[in-house]
Amino acid sequence: MKVLSLKVSDTLDHRLAHAASSRKSTKSEVIREALAAFLENAVQRQSVSALTLAKDLAGSITGPADLSVNPAHLKQFGRSPRRKRTGAR
């Protein structure tokens, strides 16, 4: 097992000692379990899709599904943009 050292505030140390004593465990064990839970939660958050995160927003806006329902939006699609002519040369 690797050794890791870190600095904590007096308040955090007091809270950690209280948690360890109430669980009849060591501070190291409490920190290992907390770190493992934090890292597991971080992995789960990374695997969530954008749709899952915004599912409450999906379908909340009315209107066409996309702009292709209006032929005017596709009029120039695939063509080079027209250049505007500027004054005499």
Protein Blocks (a to p, Z undefined) as FASTA:
>chain_A
ZZddddddfklmmmmmmmmmmnopafklmmmmmmmmmmmmmmmmmmpcfklmmmmmgopa
gcdfblklpmklmmmgoiacddddeddZZ
